[in-house]
Amino acid sequence: MSFALVTGASSGLGKEFAYLLAEKGHNVVLVSRSEDKLLEIKNDIQNKYKVKAIVIAMDLSVTNSAELLFEAIKKQKIFIDVLINNAGFGKFGNFLQYDAKTYEKMIFLNTVTITSLVRLFGNEMANKGKGKILNVSSTAAFQPLPHFSVYAATKSYVLSLSEAVHYEFRDSGVTVTALCPGPTATNFGVTAGTRGTKMFNPGGLMDAQVVAREGLKGLFKGDIVVVPGKFNKFLAFFARHLPVKIIMFIANRAIN
């Protein structure tokens, strides 16, 4: 039996991905630390869409978590044909504001775990000759971002990894897509500590369901990169073509 696996599925984009995939008829595996929230979503999805939902409560920011998740899936005797790597977090502020453990946890979750999950599940997909992988990056990936320095660096990694592996998988029947949303109406800003910043003004945030829908549309088309929203596409284009000093000046003004 085939399933779609969604990490960070208890809220925000992850929750939207789970519902949209279930609506399309996909069985889903829901992964996050919040078991109670996952169980609520599981019951709701199964009642609404008559698909099967499996809950795995797990912290993906700790060593070997990707391998443990893979083994848990293997025990279920199911095949993951859609992988949504959504779990991640950021911290807003001066680089020296946060301690090493915070950054280590962020880097591990945002890069190491995603890399391991793409390798583990991508290998199974390639062996079967089919599969779709969506890695959630960010418009922060397109330039260095003052006050979001480590987060932006991790998302740049996710974008680069996704583009390269997409190319490597080109004859395998497996596609890899990077979703690069701008500021979105989720709990990300609360966790990151962006209250009061221009960039995360509630009036300028994209709707999470719209972003998730755009991501899945690009995923099933086999797109390499998806940037939801015309303004975000505009910013991403210029971030890749303007000098870094100018981009960082603009980004700093936009945030603060």
Secondary structure as UniProt FT lines:
FT   STRAND          2..7
FT   TURN            9..10
FT   HELIX           12..23
FT   TURN            24..25
FT   STRAND          27..32
FT   HELIX           35..49
FT   STRAND          53..57
FT   TURN            60..61
FT   TURN            63..64
FT   HELIX           65..75
FT   TURN            76..77
FT   STRAND          79..85
FT   HELIX           95..97
FT   HELIX           100..107
FT   HELIX           108..113
FT   HELIX           114..128
FT   STRAND          131..136
FT   HELIX           139..142
FT   TURN            146..147
FT   HELIX           149..168
FT   TURN            169..173
FT   STRAND          174..179
FT   HELIX           188..192
FT   TURN            195..196
FT   TURN            199..200
FT   HELIX           202..204
FT   HELIX           208..221
FT   STRAND          225..226
FT   HELIX           230..239
FT   TURN            240..241
FT   HELIX           244..255
//
